[in-house]
Amino acid sequence: MKWLGWITAVLLASGVFMLPVAWPATAAAVANFAIAFGPWLLRTAKQRQFAASRRREFKAKQARDPGDAFHRCAKCGKTDHDDHDAVFRVSSSDGKEYCEPCLEAIKADATSGA
C-alpha cells in the first residue's frame, strides 16, 4: 500500500507543477492528512528514536568482557562461573542478587527474627 501513497504524492505534485493555480486546493487536501495523521507520525518517529537509543545502550552494556560474571551473590560472592548450575535470585526486600542457599539463609534469619 506504500506504493499507492507514493503514486498519489507524485500525482499531486505533478498537478501543482502543471497547473499552479491548483496549489491551494492541493495544499488543503494534504493539510487534511497532515492534521489527521501528523501527531501519530511525530509520536511514532519519537518512539522509534527512543527505542533505537535504548537498544544502542543495551547492546553497549552487553558487550562486556567474557570473563565477567553475569550473576554474583551479594552475600558470599559466588558467581555463575564458579558454579554453572547455581541458581541466583533477586531478593524482594533489598533488590540484591543472591545464590539460592544464601537467599534461604536470609529468609530463615528474617522469619526467626520476626
CYANA upper distance limits for C-alpha pairs under 8 A (distance plus 0.5 A):
  1 MET  CA      5 GLY  CA      7.36
  2 LYS  CA      6 TRP  CA      7.03
  3 TRP  CA      7 ILE  CA      6.65
  4 LEU  CA      8 THR  CA      6.71
  5 GLY  CA      9 ALA  CA      6.66
  6 TRP  CA     10 VAL  CA      6.67
  7 ILE  CA     11 LEU  CA      6.68
  8 THR  CA     12 LEU  CA      6.63
  9 ALA  CA     13 ALA  CA      6.59
 10 VAL  CA     14 SER  CA      6.49
 11 LEU  CA     15 GLY  CA      6.52
 12 LEU  CA     16 VAL  CA      6.87
 12 LEU  CA     26 THR  CA      7.25
 13 ALA  CA     17 PHE  CA      6.86
 14 SER  CA     18 MET  CA      6.47
 15 GLY  CA     19 LEU  CA      6.27
 15 GLY  CA     20 PRO  CA      8.19
 15 GLY  CA     22 ALA  CA      7.88
 16 VAL  CA     20 PRO  CA      5.52
 16 VAL  CA     21 VAL  CA      8.02
 16 VAL  CA     22 ALA  CA      6.49
 16 VAL  CA     23 TRP  CA      5.87
 16 VAL  CA     26 THR  CA      7.74
 19 LEU  CA     23 TRP  CA      8.26
 22 ALA  CA     26 THR  CA      6.79
 23 TRP  CA     27 ALA  CA      6.38
 24 PRO  CA     28 ALA  CA      6.62
 25 ALA  CA     29 ALA  CA      6.74
 26 THR  CA     30 VAL  CA      6.70
 27 ALA  CA     31 ALA  CA      6.37
 28 ALA  CA     32 ASN  CA      6.79
 29 ALA  CA     33 PHE  CA      7.54
 30 VAL  CA     34 ALA  CA      6.73
 31 ALA  CA     35 ILE  CA      6.46
 32 ASN  CA     36 ALA  CA      6.73
 33 PHE  CA     37 PHE  CA      6.26
 33 PHE  CA     38 GLY  CA      7.80
 34 ALA  CA     38 GLY  CA      5.16
 35 ILE  CA     39 PRO  CA      7.99
 37 PHE  CA     41 LEU  CA      6.62
 38 GLY  CA     42 LEU  CA      6.69
 39 PRO  CA     43 ARG  CA      6.57
 40 TRP  CA     44 THR  CA      6.53
 41 LEU  CA     45 ALA  CA      6.61
 42 LEU  CA     46 LYS  CA      6.69
 43 ARG  CA     47 GLN  CA      6.67
 44 THR  CA     48 ARG  CA      6.65
 45 ALA  CA     49 GLN  CA      6.73
 46 LYS  CA     50 PHE  CA      6.67
 47 GLN  CA     51 ALA  CA      6.52
 48 ARG  CA     52 ALA  CA      6.53
 49 GLN  CA     53 SER  CA      6.79
 50 PHE  CA     54 ARG  CA      6.73
 51 ALA  CA     55 ARG  CA      6.49
 52 ALA  CA     56 ARG  CA      6.70
 53 SER  CA     57 GLU  CA      6.78
 54 ARG  CA     58 PHE  CA      6.61
 55 ARG  CA     59 LYS  CA      6.65
 56 ARG  CA     60 ALA  CA      6.61
 57 GLU  CA     61 LYS  CA      6.74
 58 PHE  CA     62 GLN  CA      6.67
 59 LYS  CA     63 ALA  CA      6.72
 60 ALA  CA     64 ARG  CA      8.35
 64 ARG  CA     68 ASP  CA      7.76
 69 ALA  CA     79 THR  CA      6.46
 69 ALA  CA     80 ASP  CA      6.66
 69 ALA  CA     81 HIS  CA      6.78
 70 PHE  CA     79 THR  CA      8.01
 70 PHE  CA     80 ASP  CA      7.21
 71 HIS  CA     79 THR  CA      5.98
 71 HIS  CA     80 ASP  CA      6.05
 71 HIS  CA     88 PHE  CA      7.38
 71 HIS  CA     97 GLU  CA      7.96
 72 ARG  CA     77 GLY  CA      6.24
 72 ARG  CA     78 LYS  CA      6.16
 72 ARG  CA     79 THR  CA      4.94
 72 ARG  CA     80 ASP  CA      7.38
 72 ARG  CA     88 PHE  CA      8.43
 72 ARG  CA     97 GLU  CA      7.23
 72 ARG  CA     98 TYR  CA      7.58
 72 ARG  CA     99 CYS  CA      8.25
 73 CYS  CA     77 GLY  CA      5.18
 73 CYS  CA     78 LYS  CA      5.76
 73 CYS  CA     79 THR  CA      6.93
 73 CYS  CA     88 PHE  CA      7.83
 73 CYS  CA     97 GLU  CA      6.03
 73 CYS  CA     98 TYR  CA      4.72
 73 CYS  CA     99 CYS  CA      5.86
 74 ALA  CA     96 LYS  CA      6.92
 74 ALA  CA     97 GLU  CA      6.33
 74 ALA  CA     98 TYR  CA      6.09
 75 LYS  CA     98 TYR  CA      7.15
 75 LYS  CA    102 CYS  CA      7.30
 76 CYS  CA    102 CYS  CA      7.92
 78 LYS  CA     82 ASP  CA      6.86
 78 LYS  CA     83 ASP  CA      8.22
 78 LYS  CA     99 CYS  CA      7.78
 79 THR  CA     83 ASP  CA      7.28
 80 ASP  CA     84 HIS  CA      5.75
 80 ASP  CA     85 ASP  CA      8.13
 80 ASP  CA     86 ALA  CA      6.98
 86 ALA  CA     99 CYS  CA      7.32
 86 ALA  CA    100 GLU  CA      7.99
 87 VAL  CA     99 CYS  CA      6.35
 87 VAL  CA    100 GLU  CA      6.27
 88 PHE  CA     97 GLU  CA      7.05
 88 PHE  CA     98 TYR  CA      6.02
 88 PHE  CA     99 CYS  CA      4.85
 88 PHE  CA    100 GLU  CA      6.31
 89 ARG  CA     97 GLU  CA      6.05
 89 ARG  CA     98 TYR  CA      6.00
 89 ARG  CA     99 CYS  CA      6.78
 89 ARG  CA    100 GLU  CA      7.17
 89 ARG  CA    103 LEU  CA      8.11
 90 VAL  CA     95 GLY  CA      6.21
 90 VAL  CA     96 LYS  CA      5.93
 90 VAL  CA     97 GLU  CA      4.77
 90 VAL  CA     98 TYR  CA      6.68
 91 SER  CA     95 GLY  CA      5.53
 91 SER  CA     96 LYS  CA      6.11
 91 SER  CA     97 GLU  CA      6.74
 91 SER  CA     98 TYR  CA      7.57
 91 SER  CA    103 LEU  CA      7.86
 98 TYR  CA    102 CYS  CA      6.60
 98 TYR  CA    103 LEU  CA      6.12
 99 CYS  CA    103 LEU  CA      6.63
100 GLU  CA    104 GLU  CA      6.65
101 PRO  CA    105 ALA  CA      6.75
102 CYS  CA    106 ILE  CA      6.64
103 LEU  CA    107 LYS  CA      6.65
104 GLU  CA    108 ALA  CA      6.56
105 ALA  CA    109 ASP  CA      6.63
106 ILE  CA    110 ALA  CA      6.65
107 LYS  CA    111 THR  CA      6.70
108 ALA  CA    112 SER  CA      6.57
109 ASP  CA    113 GLY  CA      6.42
110 ALA  CA    114 ALA  CA      6.66
